[in-house]
Amino acid sequence: MAEFEAPVAFDFARRPPSPRMAGLIVGITGYRETAAGHFFHRQTAPLIVPLIISFGSPYLIALARRPGPSDRQLSFTAGLHAGPVNIESDGCAESVQVDFTPLGAYRFFGGAIAELTGRMVDLGDVLGRDGRRLREQIGAVPCWRRRFDLIEDFVLRRLGRGPSEEVAFAYRMLARSGGTARITAIASEIGWSRKHLAGRFRSELGLAPKPVARMMRFHQACRLAQSGAADGWATIAAESGYADQAHLAREFVEFAGEPPTAWARRLTQSDSRLSHSGELLSDW
């Protein structure tokens, strides 16, 4: 069977954050493939914590490598991952995906968010009986809007306290600067050492400030490239806070799994709706 770079036919529904979900998620997506085949899709180091509830064929998903038969994933969640996510499907996948902001994910998953870093964990193992019941409820409803309503209600019922004020402040400062703020300066403003900030940040969100800042700069470069407003990769590198174009190219290989030109070419071959919401920078 021929392989395609991305699914060629699918139903797609997306809900941006409603007022009651502001700061918790960057969106909810409904996705249903409608043409059989062997499809491959790559997501670039998303700055979100996804919760995927699946009703169709399992995806094959692997972090920073090509997935194999043992990488079957149905309903699951995953923590932050500083690298590309590679996904294969057979044209019969169907799922709802909730994209939590890193700060919102802490309120939903609690301290478990750090344990999810760089991992994919079954829905039942993370949310227990409540998670399995949610999948049954959503699966029994054919309407995307009603499915999204049920998910919002479920998320709001499970919310707990947020991360520490200091870590939340540090994350927002990095996000508002596009990842260019000096971590030492942020730590000093909080009244902590850089080492202490790095430890607390990692223990609460799963990654230290430096890799998160690098991901933010990378996504800023992606947005500039997609906008077409910048004059070439050298300009994109300078406007995104990189030392030079070579530095930007190395970051693309690490976070996108390919050089900038290959990444740009791949975008032209994919439906724009498949651009992952995790590539949108949020200061939450």
DRENPA-3360 file (N, C-alpha, C; in nm, 2 decimals, always signed):
BEGIN
1 = MAEFEAPV = +0.08/-0.12/+0.00/+0.00/+0.00/+0.00/+0.09/+0.12/+0.00 ~ +0.06/+0.22/-0.08/+0.14/+0.34/-0.09/+0.13/+0.43/+0.04 ~ +0.23/+0.49/+0.07/+0.23/+0.58/+0.19/+0.22/+0.73/+0.14 ~ +0.14/+0.80/+0.21/+0.12/+0.94/+0.19/+0.18/+1.02/+0.30 ~ +0.23/+1.15/+0.27/+0.29/+1.23/+0.37/+0.19/+1.27/+0.48 ~ +0.06/+1.28/+0.45/-0.04/+1.32/+0.55/-0.17/+1.26/+0.50 ~ -0.27/+1.25/+0.60/-0.40/+1.20/+0.56/-0.46/+1.29/+0.44 ~ -0.53/+1.22/+0.35/-0.58/+1.29/+0.23/-0.73/+1.33/+0.24;
9 = AFDFARRP = -0.80/+1.26/+0.33/-0.94/+1.29/+0.35/-0.98/+1.27/+0.49 ~ -1.04/+1.37/+0.55/-1.08/+1.36/+0.69/-1.18/+1.47/+0.73 ~ -1.26/+1.44/+0.83/-1.35/+1.53/+0.89/-1.28/+1.60/+1.01 ~ -1.30/+1.73/+1.02/-1.22/+1.80/+1.12/-1.31/+1.91/+1.18 ~ -1.31/+1.92/+1.32/-1.38/+2.02/+1.39/-1.29/+2.07/+1.50 ~ -1.30/+2.20/+1.52/-1.21/+2.26/+1.63/-1.29/+2.36/+1.70 ~ -1.27/+2.36/+1.84/-1.32/+2.46/+1.92/-1.21/+2.53/+2.00 ~ -1.20/+2.66/+1.98/-1.10/+2.74/+2.06/-1.15/+2.74/+2.20;
17 = PSPRMAGL = -1.06/+2.79/+2.29/-1.10/+2.79/+2.43/-1.22/+2.88/+2.46 ~ -1.32/+2.82/+2.52/-1.44/+2.90/+2.56/-1.39/+2.98/+2.68 ~ -1.47/+3.09/+2.72/-1.43/+3.17/+2.84/-1.40/+3.08/+2.96 ~ -1.48/+2.98/+2.99/-1.45/+2.90/+3.11/-1.33/+2.81/+3.10 ~ -1.27/+2.80/+2.98/-1.15/+2.72/+2.96/-1.03/+2.80/+2.93 ~ -1.04/+2.93/+2.94/-0.93/+3.02/+2.91/-0.81/+2.99/+3.00 ~ -0.70/+2.98/+2.95/-0.58/+2.95/+3.03/-0.55/+2.81/+3.06 ~ -0.66/+2.72/+3.04/-0.64/+2.58/+3.06/-0.60/+2.50/+2.94;
25 = IVGITGYR = -0.66/+2.54/+2.82/-0.64/+2.47/+2.70/-0.61/+2.57/+2.59 ~ -0.56/+2.52/+2.48/-0.54/+2.61/+2.36/-0.65/+2.56/+2.26 ~ -0.72/+2.46/+2.28/-0.83/+2.41/+2.19/-0.86/+2.27/+2.21 ~ -0.98/+2.23/+2.15/-1.02/+2.09/+2.14/-1.04/+2.06/+1.99 ~ -1.00/+1.95/+1.95/-1.01/+1.91/+1.81/-1.08/+1.77/+1.79 ~ -1.17/+1.77/+1.70/-1.23/+1.64/+1.66/-1.18/+1.60/+1.52 ~ -1.14/+1.47/+1.51/-1.07/+1.43/+1.39/-1.12/+1.29/+1.35 ~ -1.16/+1.27/+1.22/-1.21/+1.14/+1.17/-1.16/+1.12/+1.03;
33 = ETAAGHFF = -1.08/+1.02/+1.01/-1.03/+0.99/+0.87/-1.14/+0.92/+0.79 ~ -1.14/+0.96/+0.66/-1.25/+0.90/+0.58/-1.20/+0.84/+0.45 ~ -1.07/+0.81/+0.44/-1.02/+0.74/+0.33/-0.90/+0.65/+0.37 ~ -0.92/+0.52/+0.34/-0.82/+0.42/+0.38/-0.68/+0.45/+0.31 ~ -0.57/+0.41/+0.38/-0.44/+0.43/+0.32/-0.34/+0.41/+0.43 ~ -0.22/+0.44/+0.40/-0.11/+0.44/+0.50/-0.05/+0.58/+0.50 ~ -0.08/+0.65/+0.61/-0.05/+0.79/+0.62/+0.06/+0.82/+0.73 ~ +0.14/+0.92/+0.70/+0.25/+0.96/+0.79/+0.24/+1.11/+0.81;
41 = HRQTAPLI = +0.25/+1.15/+0.94/+0.24/+1.29/+0.98/+0.34/+1.32/+1.09 ~ +0.41/+1.43/+1.08/+0.50/+1.47/+1.18/+0.46/+1.60/+1.24 ~ +0.46/+1.60/+1.38/+0.44/+1.72/+1.45/+0.57/+1.77/+1.51 ~ +0.59/+1.90/+1.51/+0.71/+1.96/+1.57/+0.70/+1.99/+1.72 ~ +0.78/+1.93/+1.80/+0.79/+1.96/+1.94/+0.68/+2.05/+2.00 ~ +0.56/+2.00/+2.02/+0.45/+2.08/+2.06/+0.46/+2.13/+2.20 ~ +0.43/+2.25/+2.23/+0.43/+2.31/+2.36/+0.29/+2.30/+2.43 ~ +0.24/+2.18/+2.42/+0.11/+2.15/+2.49/+0.12/+2.01/+2.55;
49 = VPLIISFG = +0.03/+1.98/+2.64/+0.01/+1.85/+2.69/-0.12/+1.79/+2.64 ~ -0.11/+1.70/+2.54/-0.24/+1.65/+2.48/-0.30/+1.54/+2.56 ~ -0.44/+1.54/+2.55/-0.52/+1.42/+2.60/-0.59/+1.37/+2.47 ~ -0.57/+1.25/+2.43/-0.63/+1.20/+2.31/-0.73/+1.09/+2.35 ~ -0.85/+1.10/+2.31/-0.95/+1.00/+2.33/-0.99/+0.94/+2.19 ~ -0.96/+0.81/+2.17/-0.98/+0.75/+2.04/-1.09/+0.66/+2.03 ~ -1.16/+0.66/+1.91/-1.27/+0.57/+1.89/-1.25/+0.48/+1.77 ~ -1.14/+0.50/+1.69/-1.12/+0.43/+1.57/-1.00/+0.34/+1.58;
57 = SPYLIALA = -0.93/+0.32/+1.47/-0.81/+0.25/+1.46/-0.70/+0.32/+1.55 ~ -0.62/+0.24/+1.61/-0.51/+0.30/+1.69/-0.41/+0.37/+1.60 ~ -0.35/+0.48/+1.65/-0.24/+0.55/+1.58/-0.11/+0.47/+1.62 ~ -0.02/+0.48/+1.53/+0.12/+0.44/+1.56/+0.20/+0.57/+1.59 ~ +0.25/+0.59/+1.71/+0.31/+0.71/+1.75/+0.45/+0.69/+1.82 ~ +0.55/+0.76/+1.78/+0.68/+0.75/+1.84/+0.74/+0.89/+1.85 ~ +0.82/+0.91/+1.96/+0.89/+1.03/+1.98/+1.03/+1.03/+1.92 ~ +1.05/+1.12/+1.83/+1.18/+1.14/+1.77/+1.23/+1.02/+1.69;
65 = RRPGPSDR = +1.14/+0.93/+1.65/+1.18/+0.82/+1.56/+1.06/+0.77/+1.48 ~ +1.08/+0.68/+1.39/+0.97/+0.63/+1.31/+0.90/+0.52/+1.40 ~ +0.77/+0.53/+1.41/+0.70/+0.43/+1.49/+0.70/+0.29/+1.43 ~ +0.69/+0.19/+1.51/+0.68/+0.05/+1.47/+0.55/-0.01/+1.52 ~ +0.53/-0.14/+1.49/+0.40/-0.21/+1.53/+0.38/-0.21/+1.68 ~ +0.48/-0.20/+1.76/+0.46/-0.20/+1.90/+0.42/-0.06/+1.96 ~ +0.41/+0.04/+1.87/+0.39/+0.18/+1.91/+0.24/+0.21/+1.90 ~ +0.15/+0.12/+1.91/+0.01/+0.14/+1.89/-0.05/+0.22/+2.01;
73 = QLSFTAGL = -0.12/+0.33/+1.98/-0.17/+0.41/+2.09/-0.32/+0.44/+2.06 ~ -0.41/+0.41/+2.16/-0.55/+0.44/+2.15/-0.58/+0.57/+2.23 ~ -0.63/+0.56/+2.34/-0.66/+0.68/+2.42/-0.55/+0.70/+2.52 ~ -0.49/+0.82/+2.52/-0.37/+0.84/+2.61/-0.34/+0.98/+2.63 ~ -0.25/+1.01/+2.71/-0.20/+1.15/+2.73/-0.04/+1.14/+2.72 ~ +0.02/+1.26/+2.70/+0.16/+1.27/+2.69/+0.21/+1.40/+2.74 ~ +0.33/+1.40/+2.80/+0.38/+1.52/+2.86/+0.46/+1.60/+2.75 ~ +0.53/+1.70/+2.80/+0.61/+1.78/+2.71/+0.72/+1.70/+2.65;
81 = HAGPVNIE = +0.76/+1.72/+2.53/+0.86/+1.65/+2.46/+0.94/+1.74/+2.37 ~ +1.07/+1.76/+2.39/+1.15/+1.85/+2.32/+1.20/+1.79/+2.19 ~ +1.11/+1.75/+2.10/+1.15/+1.68/+1.98/+1.03/+1.65/+1.89 ~ +1.05/+1.60/+1.77/+0.93/+1.57/+1.68/+0.85/+1.45/+1.73 ~ +0.73/+1.45/+1.69/+0.64/+1.34/+1.72/+0.59/+1.29/+1.58 ~ +0.62/+1.16/+1.56/+0.59/+1.09/+1.43/+0.47/+1.00/+1.45 ~ +0.37/+1.02/+1.36/+0.24/+0.96/+1.37/+0.21/+0.89/+1.24 ~ +0.16/+0.76/+1.25/+0.11/+0.69/+1.13/-0.03/+0.65/+1.16;
89 = SDGCAESV = -0.12/+0.64/+1.05/-0.25/+0.60/+1.07/-0.29/+0.52/+0.94 ~ -0.41/+0.46/+0.95/-0.45/+0.37/+0.84/-0.58/+0.42/+0.76 ~ -0.62/+0.55/+0.79/-0.74/+0.60/+0.73/-0.87/+0.57/+0.80 ~ -0.86/+0.50/+0.92/-0.98/+0.47/+1.00/-0.97/+0.53/+1.14 ~ -0.88/+0.62/+1.16/-0.86/+0.68/+1.29/-0.97/+0.78/+1.32 ~ -1.01/+0.79/+1.45/-1.11/+0.89/+1.49/-1.08/+0.92/+1.63 ~ -1.07/+1.05/+1.67/-1.04/+1.09/+1.80/-1.08/+1.23/+1.83 ~ -1.08/+1.26/+1.96/-1.09/+1.39/+2.01/-0.96/+1.42/+2.09;
97 = QVDFTPLG = -0.91/+1.54/+2.07/-0.78/+1.58/+2.13/-0.80/+1.71/+2.21 ~ -0.76/+1.71/+2.34/-0.77/+1.83/+2.42/-0.62/+1.87/+2.44 ~ -0.59/+1.99/+2.40/-0.45/+2.04/+2.41/-0.44/+2.14/+2.53 ~ -0.39/+2.09/+2.64/-0.37/+2.17/+2.76/-0.25/+2.26/+2.74 ~ -0.26/+2.38/+2.80/-0.14/+2.46/+2.82/-0.06/+2.39/+2.93 ~ +0.08/+2.42/+2.93/+0.15/+2.36/+3.04/+0.10/+2.39/+3.18 ~ +0.06/+2.52/+3.20/+0.01/+2.56/+3.33/-0.13/+2.50/+3.35 ~ -0.21/+2.49/+3.25/-0.34/+2.43/+3.26/-0.33/+2.28/+3.29;
105 = AYRFFGGA = -0.23/+2.22/+3.23/-0.21/+2.07/+3.25/-0.18/+2.04/+3.39 ~ -0.10/+2.13/+3.46/-0.07/+2.11/+3.60/-0.20/+2.11/+3.68 ~ -0.29/+2.20/+3.65/-0.42/+2.21/+3.73/-0.50/+2.08/+3.70 ~ -0.49/+2.02/+3.58/-0.57/+1.90/+3.55/-0.51/+1.77/+3.60 ~ -0.38/+1.76/+3.57/-0.31/+1.63/+3.60/-0.24/+1.64/+3.74 ~ -0.22/+1.76/+3.79/-0.15/+1.77/+3.92/+0.00/+1.75/+3.90 ~ +0.06/+1.70/+4.01/+0.20/+1.68/+4.00/+0.24/+1.57/+3.90 ~ +0.15/+1.49/+3.86/+0.18/+1.38/+3.76/+0.23/+1.43/+3.63;
113 = IAELTGRM = +0.21/+1.56/+3.60/+0.25/+1.61/+3.47/+0.40/+1.59/+3.45 ~ +0.48/+1.60/+3.55/+0.63/+1.58/+3.54/+0.66/+1.44/+3.50 ~ +0.58/+1.34/+3.55/+0.60/+1.20/+3.53/+0.56/+1.17/+3.38 ~ +0.49/+1.25/+3.31/+0.45/+1.22/+3.18/+0.55/+1.27/+3.07 ~ +0.65/+1.35/+3.12/+0.75/+1.41/+3.02/+0.81/+1.30/+2.93 ~ +0.80/+1.33/+2.80/+0.86/+1.24/+2.70/+0.80/+1.10/+2.70 ~ +0.68/+1.09/+2.75/+0.61/+0.95/+2.75/+0.47/+0.97/+2.70 ~ +0.41/+0.85/+2.66/+0.27/+0.84/+2.63/+0.21/+0.74/+2.72;
121 = VDLGDVLG = +0.11/+0.77/+2.79/+0.05/+0.69/+2.90/-0.10/+0.67/+2.87 ~ -0.14/+0.54/+2.89/-0.28/+0.51/+2.86/-0.38/+0.59/+2.95 ~ -0.49/+0.63/+2.89/-0.59/+0.71/+2.95/-0.63/+0.65/+3.09 ~ -0.66/+0.52/+3.09/-0.70/+0.46/+3.22/-0.59/+0.46/+3.33 ~ -0.47/+0.46/+3.29/-0.36/+0.46/+3.39/-0.35/+0.60/+3.45 ~ -0.39/+0.71/+3.37/-0.37/+0.84/+3.42/-0.50/+0.89/+3.49 ~ -0.62/+0.86/+3.43/-0.74/+0.91/+3.49/-0.83/+0.80/+3.55 ~ -0.79/+0.68/+3.54/-0.86/+0.57/+3.60/-1.00/+0.55/+3.55;
129 = RDGRRLRE = -1.09/+0.51/+3.64/-1.23/+0.48/+3.59/-1.29/+0.60/+3.53 ~ -1.27/+0.72/+3.58/-1.33/+0.84/+3.53/-1.29/+0.86/+3.38 ~ -1.17/+0.83/+3.35/-1.12/+0.85/+3.21/-1.19/+0.75/+3.12 ~ -1.20/+0.62/+3.16/-1.26/+0.52/+3.08/-1.41/+0.55/+3.06 ~ -1.48/+0.60/+3.17/-1.62/+0.64/+3.16/-1.64/+0.76/+3.06 ~ -1.54/+0.85/+3.06/-1.55/+0.97/+2.97/-1.54/+0.92/+2.83 ~ -1.45/+0.82/+2.80/-1.44/+0.77/+2.66/-1.57/+0.71/+2.62 ~ -1.64/+0.63/+2.71/-1.77/+0.57/+2.67/-1.87/+0.67/+2.65;
137 = QIGAVPCW = -1.88/+0.78/+2.73/-1.98/+0.88/+2.71/-1.96/+0.96/+2.58 ~ -1.84/+0.99/+2.55/-1.81/+1.06/+2.42/-1.84/+0.97/+2.30 ~ -1.80/+0.85/+2.31/-1.82/+0.76/+2.20/-1.96/+0.73/+2.17 ~ -2.05/+0.75/+2.26/-2.19/+0.73/+2.24/-2.26/+0.85/+2.18 ~ -2.19/+0.96/+2.16/-2.24/+1.09/+2.11/-2.18/+1.12/+1.97 ~ -2.26/+1.13/+1.87/-2.20/+1.15/+1.73/-2.17/+1.30/+1.70 ~ -2.22/+1.39/+1.78/-2.21/+1.53/+1.75/-2.08/+1.59/+1.81 ~ -2.00/+1.65/+1.73/-1.87/+1.71/+1.78/-1.90/+1.81/+1.89;
145 = RRRFDLIE = -2.00/+1.90/+1.87/-2.02/+2.00/+1.97/-2.06/+1.94/+2.10 ~ -2.14/+1.84/+2.10/-2.18/+1.78/+2.23/-2.06/+1.71/+2.29 ~ -1.98/+1.65/+2.21/-1.85/+1.58/+2.26/-1.77/+1.69/+2.33 ~ -1.75/+1.80/+2.27/-1.67/+1.91/+2.32/-1.73/+1.96/+2.46 ~ -1.86/+1.97/+2.46/-1.92/+2.01/+2.59/-1.89/+1.92/+2.70 ~ -1.90/+1.79/+2.67/-1.88/+1.68/+2.77/-1.73/+1.69/+2.82 ~ -1.64/+1.71/+2.73/-1.50/+1.72/+2.77/-1.48/+1.84/+2.86 ~ -1.53/+1.96/+2.82/-1.51/+2.08/+2.90/-1.57/+2.06/+3.04;
153 = DFVLRRLG = -1.69/+2.00/+3.06/-1.74/+1.97/+3.19/-1.65/+1.88/+3.27 ~ -1.60/+1.78/+3.20/-1.51/+1.68/+3.27/-1.38/+1.75/+3.32 ~ -1.32/+1.83/+3.23/-1.20/+1.90/+3.27/-1.23/+1.99/+3.39 ~ -1.33/+2.07/+3.39/-1.36/+2.16/+3.50/-1.38/+2.09/+3.63 ~ -1.45/+1.98/+3.63/-1.47/+1.90/+3.75/-1.34/+1.85/+3.82 ~ -1.24/+1.83/+3.74/-1.12/+1.77/+3.79/-1.01/+1.87/+3.83 ~ -1.04/+2.00/+3.81/-0.93/+2.10/+3.83/-0.89/+2.11/+3.97 ~ -0.76/+2.12/+3.99/-0.70/+2.14/+4.12/-0.62/+2.27/+4.12;
161 = RGPSEEVA = -0.54/+2.28/+4.22/-0.45/+2.41/+4.23/-0.35/+2.41/+4.11 ~ -0.31/+2.53/+4.08/-0.21/+2.55/+3.98/-0.07/+2.53/+4.03 ~ +0.03/+2.54/+3.94/+0.17/+2.54/+3.98/+0.21/+2.65/+4.07 ~ +0.32/+2.65/+4.13/+0.36/+2.76/+4.22/+0.36/+2.89/+4.14 ~ +0.34/+3.00/+4.21/+0.33/+3.14/+4.15/+0.47/+3.17/+4.08 ~ +0.58/+3.12/+4.14/+0.71/+3.15/+4.08/+0.73/+3.08/+3.95 ~ +0.69/+2.95/+3.94/+0.71/+2.88/+3.82/+0.61/+2.93/+3.71 ~ +0.49/+2.97/+3.75/+0.39/+3.02/+3.65/+0.45/+3.16/+3.60;
169 = FAYRMLAR = +0.50/+3.24/+3.69/+0.56/+3.37/+3.65/+0.67/+3.35/+3.55 ~ +0.76/+3.25/+3.58/+0.88/+3.23/+3.49/+0.83/+3.18/+3.36 ~ +0.73/+3.09/+3.35/+0.68/+3.04/+3.22/+0.62/+3.15/+3.14 ~ +0.54/+3.24/+3.20/+0.48/+3.35/+3.13/+0.58/+3.45/+3.08 ~ +0.69/+3.47/+3.16/+0.79/+3.57/+3.12/+0.86/+3.51/+2.99 ~ +0.89/+3.38/+2.99/+0.96/+3.32/+2.88/+0.86/+3.33/+2.76 ~ +0.74/+3.29/+2.78/+0.64/+3.29/+2.66/+0.63/+3.43/+2.60 ~ +0.61/+3.53/+2.69/+0.59/+3.67/+2.64/+0.71/+3.72/+2.56;
177 = SGGTARIT = +0.83/+3.67/+2.59/+0.95/+3.71/+2.52/+0.98/+3.62/+2.40 ~ +0.89/+3.53/+2.37/+0.92/+3.43/+2.27/+1.04/+3.34/+2.29 ~ +1.07/+3.32/+2.42/+1.18/+3.24/+2.46/+1.31/+3.30/+2.47 ~ +1.32/+3.44/+2.45/+1.44/+3.51/+2.45/+1.48/+3.57/+2.58 ~ +1.39/+3.57/+2.68/+1.42/+3.63/+2.81/+1.54/+3.55/+2.88 ~ +1.62/+3.62/+2.95/+1.74/+3.55/+3.02/+1.68/+3.48/+3.14 ~ +1.71/+3.36/+3.15/+1.66/+3.28/+3.26/+1.72/+3.32/+3.40 ~ +1.85/+3.36/+3.39/+1.91/+3.42/+3.51/+1.84/+3.54/+3.56;
185 = AIASEIGW = +1.80/+3.63/+3.47/+1.73/+3.75/+3.51/+1.59/+3.72/+3.57 ~ +1.52/+3.62/+3.51/+1.39/+3.58/+3.56/+1.41/+3.52/+3.70 ~ +1.51/+3.44/+3.72/+1.53/+3.38/+3.86/+1.56/+3.49/+3.96 ~ +1.64/+3.59/+3.91/+1.67/+3.70/+4.01/+1.55/+3.78/+4.04 ~ +1.46/+3.80/+3.95/+1.34/+3.88/+3.98/+1.25/+3.80/+4.08 ~ +1.25/+3.67/+4.06/+1.17/+3.59/+4.16/+1.24/+3.59/+4.30 ~ +1.37/+3.60/+4.30/+1.44/+3.59/+4.42/+1.50/+3.45/+4.44 ~ +1.52/+3.37/+4.34/+1.58/+3.24/+4.34/+1.71/+3.24/+4.26;
193 = SRKHLAGR = +1.79/+3.14/+4.29/+1.90/+3.11/+4.20/+1.85/+3.05/+4.07 ~ +1.94/+3.06/+3.97/+1.90/+2.99/+3.84/+1.88/+2.84/+3.86 ~ +1.97/+2.78/+3.94/+1.97/+2.64/+3.96/+1.84/+2.60/+4.03 ~ +1.80/+2.68/+4.13/+1.67/+2.65/+4.21/+1.55/+2.66/+4.12 ~ +1.55/+2.76/+4.03/+1.44/+2.78/+3.94/+1.43/+2.66/+3.84 ~ +1.55/+2.62/+3.79/+1.55/+2.51/+3.70/+1.49/+2.38/+3.76 ~ +1.53/+2.36/+3.88/+1.48/+2.24/+3.95/+1.33/+2.24/+3.98 ~ +1.28/+2.36/+4.03/+1.14/+2.37/+4.05/+1.06/+2.37/+3.92;
201 = FRSELGLA = +1.11/+2.43/+3.82/+1.04/+2.44/+3.69/+1.02/+2.30/+3.64 ~ +1.13/+2.22/+3.64/+1.13/+2.08/+3.59/+1.04/+1.99/+3.67 ~ +1.04/+2.01/+3.80/+0.96/+1.92/+3.89/+0.81/+1.95/+3.87 ~ +0.77/+2.07/+3.83/+0.63/+2.11/+3.82/+0.58/+2.09/+3.68 ~ +0.66/+2.13/+3.58/+0.62/+2.12/+3.44/+0.68/+2.01/+3.35 ~ +0.78/+1.95/+3.40/+0.84/+1.84/+3.33/+0.97/+1.86/+3.26 ~ +0.99/+1.99/+3.22/+1.12/+2.03/+3.15/+1.17/+2.15/+3.22 ~ +1.30/+2.17/+3.21/+1.37/+2.29/+3.27/+1.34/+2.41/+3.18;
209 = PKPVARMM = +1.36/+2.53/+3.23/+1.33/+2.65/+3.16/+1.41/+2.66/+3.02 ~ +1.53/+2.61/+3.02/+1.61/+2.63/+2.90/+1.55/+2.55/+2.78 ~ +1.52/+2.42/+2.79/+1.46/+2.36/+2.67/+1.32/+2.42/+2.63 ~ +1.25/+2.46/+2.73/+1.12/+2.52/+2.70/+1.14/+2.65/+2.63 ~ +1.24/+2.73/+2.67/+1.27/+2.86/+2.60/+1.31/+2.83/+2.46 ~ +1.39/+2.72/+2.44/+1.44/+2.69/+2.30/+1.32/+2.65/+2.21 ~ +1.22/+2.57/+2.27/+1.10/+2.54/+2.19/+1.02/+2.66/+2.16 ~ +1.02/+2.76/+2.25/+0.94/+2.88/+2.22/+1.01/+2.96/+2.11;
217 = RFHQACRL = +1.14/+2.97/+2.11/+1.21/+3.04/+2.00/+1.19/+2.96/+1.87 ~ +1.19/+2.83/+1.87/+1.17/+2.75/+1.75/+1.03/+2.78/+1.69 ~ +0.93/+2.78/+1.77/+0.80/+2.80/+1.72/+0.78/+2.94/+1.67 ~ +0.85/+3.04/+1.73/+0.84/+3.17/+1.68/+0.90/+3.18/+1.54 ~ +1.01/+3.10/+1.52/+1.07/+3.10/+1.38/+0.97/+3.03/+1.29 ~ +0.90/+2.92/+1.33/+0.80/+2.86/+1.24/+0.69/+2.95/+1.20 ~ +0.64/+3.03/+1.30/+0.54/+3.13/+1.27/+0.58/+3.23/+1.17 ~ +0.70/+3.28/+1.19/+0.76/+3.38/+1.09/+0.77/+3.32/+0.95;
225 = AQSGAADG = +0.82/+3.20/+0.94/+0.83/+3.13/+0.81/+0.70/+3.11/+0.75 ~ +0.60/+3.07/+0.83/+0.46/+3.05/+0.77/+0.39/+3.18/+0.73 ~ +0.42/+3.29/+0.80/+0.36/+3.42/+0.76/+0.41/+3.47/+0.63 ~ +0.53/+3.44/+0.59/+0.59/+3.49/+0.47/+0.64/+3.63/+0.48 ~ +0.63/+3.69/+0.60/+0.67/+3.83/+0.62/+0.82/+3.85/+0.63 ~ +0.89/+3.75/+0.67/+1.04/+3.76/+0.68/+1.11/+3.73/+0.55 ~ +1.22/+3.80/+0.53/+1.29/+3.78/+0.40/+1.41/+3.68/+0.42 ~ +1.37/+3.55/+0.41/+1.47/+3.45/+0.41/+1.50/+3.39/+0.55;
233 = WATIAAES = +1.57/+3.28/+0.55/+1.59/+3.21/+0.68/+1.69/+3.29/+0.77 ~ +1.78/+3.36/+0.71/+1.87/+3.44/+0.79/+1.80/+3.55/+0.87 ~ +1.70/+3.61/+0.81/+1.62/+3.71/+0.88/+1.53/+3.65/+0.98 ~ +1.47/+3.53/+0.95/+1.39/+3.46/+1.05/+1.48/+3.42/+1.17 ~ +1.60/+3.38/+1.15/+1.69/+3.34/+1.26/+1.71/+3.47/+1.35 ~ +1.74/+3.58/+1.29/+1.78/+3.70/+1.36/+1.65/+3.75/+1.44 ~ +1.54/+3.74/+1.38/+1.42/+3.80/+1.45/+1.37/+3.70/+1.55 ~ +1.41/+3.58/+1.55/+1.37/+3.48/+1.65/+1.47/+3.46/+1.77;
241 = GYADQAHL = +1.58/+3.53/+1.76/+1.67/+3.53/+1.87/+1.78/+3.43/+1.86 ~ +1.81/+3.38/+1.73/+1.92/+3.29/+1.71/+2.05/+3.36/+1.67 ~ +2.16/+3.30/+1.70/+2.29/+3.36/+1.67/+2.31/+3.38/+1.52 ~ +2.27/+3.28/+1.45/+2.28/+3.29/+1.30/+2.19/+3.18/+1.24 ~ +2.19/+3.17/+1.10/+2.11/+3.08/+1.03/+2.15/+2.93/+1.06 ~ +2.28/+2.91/+1.08/+2.32/+2.77/+1.11/+2.27/+2.73/+1.25 ~ +2.26/+2.82/+1.34/+2.20/+2.78/+1.47/+2.05/+2.75/+1.46 ~ +1.98/+2.82/+1.38/+1.84/+2.79/+1.35/+1.83/+2.66/+1.28;
249 = AREFVEFA = +1.91/+2.63/+1.19/+1.90/+2.50/+1.12/+1.92/+2.38/+1.21 ~ +2.02/+2.39/+1.31/+2.04/+2.29/+1.40/+1.92/+2.27/+1.49 ~ +1.85/+2.37/+1.53/+1.73/+2.36/+1.61/+1.62/+2.30/+1.54 ~ +1.61/+2.33/+1.41/+1.50/+2.26/+1.33/+1.52/+2.11/+1.32 ~ +1.65/+2.07/+1.31/+1.67/+1.92/+1.30/+1.63/+1.86/+1.44 ~ +1.66/+1.93/+1.55/+1.63/+1.87/+1.68/+1.48/+1.87/+1.70 ~ +1.41/+1.98/+1.67/+1.27/+2.00/+1.71/+1.17/+1.95/+1.61 ~ +1.21/+1.96/+1.48/+1.12/+1.92/+1.37/+1.17/+1.79/+1.31;
257 = GEPPTAWA = +1.29/+1.75/+1.33/+1.33/+1.62/+1.28/+1.38/+1.64/+1.13 ~ +1.40/+1.76/+1.09/+1.44/+1.79/+0.95/+1.49/+1.93/+0.94 ~ +1.57/+1.96/+0.83/+1.61/+2.10/+0.81/+1.50/+2.19/+0.78 ~ +1.52/+2.32/+0.79/+1.41/+2.42/+0.76/+1.35/+2.40/+0.62 ~ +1.43/+2.39/+0.52/+1.37/+2.38/+0.38/+1.29/+2.25/+0.37 ~ +1.33/+2.14/+0.43/+1.25/+2.02/+0.42/+1.12/+2.03/+0.50 ~ +1.12/+2.10/+0.61/+1.00/+2.13/+0.69/+0.91/+2.21/+0.61 ~ +0.96/+2.32/+0.55/+0.87/+2.41/+0.47/+0.81/+2.33/+0.35;
265 = RRLTQSDS = +0.88/+2.24/+0.29/+0.83/+2.17/+0.18/+0.72/+2.07/+0.23 ~ +0.74/+2.01/+0.34/+0.64/+1.92/+0.40/+0.51/+1.99/+0.42 ~ +0.52/+2.12/+0.47/+0.39/+2.20/+0.49/+0.31/+2.21/+0.37 ~ +0.38/+2.23/+0.26/+0.31/+2.25/+0.13/+0.23/+2.13/+0.08 ~ +0.27/+2.01/+0.14/+0.21/+1.88/+0.10/+0.10/+1.84/+0.19 ~ +0.08/+1.92/+0.30/-0.02/+1.88/+0.40/-0.13/+1.98/+0.41 ~ -0.25/+1.93/+0.45/-0.36/+2.01/+0.48/-0.33/+2.11/+0.59 ~ -0.35/+2.24/+0.58/-0.32/+2.34/+0.68/-0.38/+2.31/+0.81;
273 = RLSHSGEL = -0.50/+2.24/+0.81/-0.56/+2.21/+0.94/-0.48/+2.12/+1.03 ~ -0.39/+2.04/+0.97/-0.30/+1.95/+1.05/-0.19/+2.02/+1.12 ~ -0.17/+2.15/+1.09/-0.07/+2.23/+1.17/-0.12/+2.22/+1.32 ~ -0.03/+2.17/+1.40/-0.07/+2.13/+1.54/-0.09/+2.26/+1.62 ~ -0.20/+2.26/+1.71/-0.22/+2.37/+1.79/-0.11/+2.39/+1.89 ~ -0.03/+2.29/+1.92/+0.08/+2.31/+2.01/+0.19/+2.40/+1.95 ~ +0.18/+2.43/+1.82/+0.27/+2.53/+1.76/+0.23/+2.67/+1.79 ~ +0.12/+2.69/+1.85/+0.07/+2.82/+1.88/+0.13/+2.86/+2.02;
281 = LSDW = +0.19/+2.97/+2.03/+0.26/+3.01/+2.16/+0.15/+3.07/+2.25 ~ +0.15/+3.01/+2.37/+0.05/+3.06/+2.47/+0.13/+3.10/+2.60 ~ +0.10/+3.21/+2.66/+0.17/+3.24/+2.78/+0.10/+3.18/+2.91 ~ +0.01/+3.09/+2.88/-0.04/+3.01/+2.99/+0.03/+2.88/+3.01;
% end
